[in-house]
Amino acid sequence: NLRRQRNIDIGMHGEYSIFIVQCYYYNEREHIYRLCMFKNAKQIADSGARSFTVTFQCGIKHQIVDVAESTQCEYTMIFATPLARDEITAKESFRKYDEL
């Protein structure tokens, strides 16, 4: 596990290291979503593959603020974090996650 973590860019000062061990949840009326950075995003208790695109925005704390199904089985997720200083920083640090 440590060997795998060495290949992850956690930022110049380790600022993204919290995302290696922490997952985030979003409760909607009908569904619960989970985002584990550097791993996956998924809809809990549902079968079948889903695709998630995560957009980062500046926020006071780390949290999923919205999830929407843009097209069938393709979701957009907005994640707020104080680490998203600007759009370029977030785009360089993270990529689109597809559920495994």
C-alpha positions as CSV (number, residue, x, y, z in Angstrom):
1,N,0.0,0.0,0.0
2,L,2.8,2.4,0.8
3,R,4.5,1.6,-2.5
4,R,1.3,2.5,-4.3
5,Q,1.0,5.8,-2.4
6,R,4.5,6.9,-3.5
7,N,3.2,7.2,-7.1
8,I,0.5,9.7,-6.1
9,D,1.2,13.4,-6.4
10,I,0.2,14.8,-3.0
11,G,1.4,18.3,-3.7
12,M,4.7,20.1,-3.2
13,H,4.1,20.3,0.6
14,G,1.9,17.2,1.0
15,E,-1.3,19.3,1.1
16,Y,-3.3,16.6,-0.7
17,S,-2.2,13.7,1.5
18,I,-5.5,13.9,3.5
19,F,-7.3,12.7,0.4
20,I,-5.4,9.4,0.3
21,V,-7.1,8.1,3.5
22,Q,-10.3,10.1,3.7
23,C,-13.5,9.4,1.7
24,Y,-16.4,11.8,1.4
25,Y,-20.1,11.1,1.3
26,Y,-23.1,13.0,-0.1
27,N,-26.6,12.0,0.9
28,E,-29.4,12.7,-1.5
29,R,-33.0,11.7,-1.0
30,E,-32.7,8.4,-2.9
31,H,-29.0,7.8,-3.1
32,I,-25.7,8.1,-1.2
33,Y,-22.6,8.9,-3.1
34,R,-19.0,8.3,-2.1
35,L,-15.8,10.0,-3.3
36,C,-12.4,8.5,-2.4
37,M,-9.8,10.7,-4.1
38,F,-7.1,8.9,-6.1
39,K,-9.3,5.8,-6.0
40,N,-13.0,6.1,-7.2
41,A,-16.4,7.8,-6.9
42,K,-19.5,5.7,-6.8
43,Q,-23.2,5.6,-6.0
44,I,-23.6,3.4,-2.9
45,A,-26.0,0.4,-3.1
46,D,-26.4,0.5,-6.8
47,S,-25.2,-2.0,-9.5
48,G,-23.6,-1.2,-12.8
49,A,-20.8,1.1,-13.9
50,R,-21.1,4.8,-13.4
51,S,-18.8,7.6,-14.7
52,F,-18.1,10.6,-12.5
53,T,-16.5,13.9,-13.4
54,V,-15.4,15.8,-10.3
55,T,-15.2,19.6,-10.4
56,F,-13.4,21.4,-7.5
57,Q,-14.3,24.7,-6.1
58,C,-13.0,26.8,-3.2
59,G,-14.8,26.1,0.0
60,I,-14.4,26.4,3.8
61,K,-14.1,22.6,4.3
62,H,-13.6,19.4,2.3
63,Q,-17.1,18.3,1.2
64,I,-19.2,17.2,-1.7
65,V,-21.7,20.0,-2.3
66,D,-23.7,18.6,-5.3
67,V,-24.1,15.5,-7.5
68,A,-26.1,15.6,-10.7
69,E,-26.8,12.9,-13.4
70,S,-25.8,14.8,-16.5
71,T,-26.7,11.9,-18.8
72,Q,-27.7,8.3,-18.0
73,C,-25.0,6.7,-15.8
74,E,-22.8,9.8,-16.1
75,Y,-22.5,12.1,-13.1
76,T,-21.0,15.4,-12.3
77,M,-19.9,16.0,-8.7
78,I,-18.9,19.3,-7.2
79,F,-16.4,19.1,-4.4
80,A,-15.5,22.1,-2.2
81,T,-12.1,22.4,-0.5
82,P,-9.9,25.1,0.8
83,L,-7.1,23.5,-1.3
84,A,-8.8,24.5,-4.5
85,R,-7.1,27.9,-4.6
86,D,-8.0,28.2,-8.3
87,E,-9.3,26.1,-11.1
88,I,-5.8,25.4,-12.5
89,T,-4.5,24.0,-9.3
90,A,-7.4,21.6,-9.0
91,K,-7.3,20.4,-12.6
92,E,-3.6,19.7,-12.4
93,S,-3.9,17.7,-9.2
94,F,-6.9,15.5,-9.9
95,R,-8.4,13.8,-12.9
96,K,-11.7,12.3,-14.0
97,Y,-12.6,9.2,-11.9
98,D,-14.4,6.3,-13.4
99,E,-16.0,3.8,-11.0
100,L,-14.0,0.6,-11.1
